[in-house]
Amino acid sequence: MNCIEMRTEAELLYESINSSDSPGFTDTEWASLLTIAQRRIVTSILVDGINKNAFNQLAIEPIVRKVGYVPAATDTHFKNTDGITFAPALAGGIATEFFWILDEYVTTAGEKNIPIKRITYDFYRLNLKNPFRIPDEEEGYWVLQYNDSLVFITDGTAITGYSIVGVHHPDNYPIGIATPAGDCILNEGVHSLIVEEAVKLARMSVTDMQGYQLALAEFAKK
């Protein structure tokens, strides 16, 4: 369905479950409702598991991306007293580019596709001198998120590249009924689910204003 068809189907469904004196919605309001609903459906699919079935895989395939980064000349490496190498940020803004990370790995001069494990600073501090918890090529290296940068922790081997497979934020593709380019880019099989979720939100605006306002506030935090 294109955006107009989604809006029409949403209106018909909304009218079928509400009284005739229920308030209507403008194009802009329906666009917001459908976009919020789109994010909720994408989130539920990811929580359910993208590899659970073919539907989940196909539903969000259009917003799955693979991006590779190469260390800049200014990304120097140094070792701490335990011989673990730190690689400063390979690229800024990685954290904000993706809504959900599906896979990520690094390469070195001698190995490709080395898995990495995201850790907290507390985990790193507690295991700094633990000989049984040292990152390596087989078990994978570690990575710390530091603001918009990534800090990679290896066994002393320099990192030559980083790749990430993730889901772009669905709000980057708003269903803008009042604009020319507002069609949902997700697989068409998920469009009806988005419509149903948008109608739930619309009905909530009539029956549960507090819940509706919370949903709008969530959308505004994008």
Secondary structure, DSSP 8 states (H G I E B T S, - for coil): --HHHHHHHHHHHHHHHS-TTS----HHHHHHHHHHHHHHHHHHHHHH-TTS-HHHHHHSGGGEEEEEE---TT---EE-TT--EEE--SSTTHHHHEEEEEEEEEE-SS-S-EEEEE--HHHHHHHTT-TTS--BTTTBEEEEEETTEEEEE-SS----EEEEEEEE-GGGS---TTSSS----S-GGGHHHHHHHHHHHHHHHHH-HHHHHHHHHHHHT-
